Amino acid sequence: MTWLADHWLDLLGWGGSALLVYSLLQASVLRLRVLNAIACVILIVFNAALGVWPMVGMNSVLVVINAWFIARMLRDRHDESAFEVLEVDPSDAYLRHTLTVHGADIAKFNPSFVHDPGDDQDAFLVQRGDETVGVVLLLRSGDTADVLLDYVTPRYRDFSPGEFVWRKSGLLAERGIRRVVTPPGMVDAYYDRLGFRREGPSYVLEV
């Protein structure tokens, strides 16, 4: 206890600095901002205790900047105007490129996925500006669509851009799809928030 009492300020400074560095290693843009803001708050306390006021000022400004971006991202995460759903052909060259670029990441979450485009498939890219943030692939059978892939890029993993395909784009109903079924065993609270219900090992959405 005596050692901690003597060195708590050093631990605070090193801890804040380590968290600041760790925040910059995050692939998710939202997680980066949150961790960076927490690190800056810690460093404000550390520098204030030492009386290093220029660093207090700098970190205070960074907290405000991070808070502004966090608020904007949380506001936009369910905003239709912030994301756009583009339908593409399942054999589209850009779709293939996207799946190849993110192939290793896709395999971590969907180890059995193989892109084999056909006429009975629908493919959607979810865009934020000119950046592709999600891919949804469906296999149609009558008025039922099985989810082949519902992928989000690492930068937007704390968001749920696929919801704009399921709920807000209107693309499914236009194709006569009345039922969407996820692969068996998929565990993701994201579907619960969008009106899917559990049916055996799958999630089911009535369109």
C-alpha positions, 0 to 999 in steps of 0.5 A: 500500500505504501508503494502504491501511495508513493507511485500512484501518479506514475501509474496514472501517467503510464496507464493513460499513455498506454491506453492512448497508444492502445486506442490507436490500434483499434480497427473500430472507429467508434472504439478508437474514439471512446478509448482515446477520450478515456485516455485523455481524461486520465492524462488531464488528471495526471498533468493537472497534478503535476501542474503541466497546464499546456498538456492539460489544455491539449488533452481537454481539447482532444476530449471535446473533439472525441466527444463530438465525433462519438456523439455524431457516430451514435446519432448516425448509426441508425440514420438512413441518410448516413448509409445507403444500400446499393444492389449489385449483381452477385457476380459484380467485379467490385463485390468480388474485390470487396469479398477478396480484400476482407476475405480473411476477416470474413473467414473468421466469422463465416468459415464455411462461406464461399462466394458462388454467385447465381441467379437465385441470389441477391447482393447488397453493398452498404455504403457510407459515402464512398466507403463500403461498410457492409455486405449482405448476400441472400439466397432466394427460394420462393418467398424465403431468403436465406442469409449467406453473408451479413458482413460488417467491415472492422471500422464499423463493427460497433455499428449495424449497417445491415439493418438498412437492408433488413428494415429500412431499404424496402429492397426485400419486399420489392423482390417478393421476399416475405421471410428471411432466415439466418444461418443456424447457430448464429448468435448476435443480439443485433438481430433481436433489435431489428424484429427477428425472432428466434426459431430453432437455431436460426433468426427469422424475420417476417418482411 
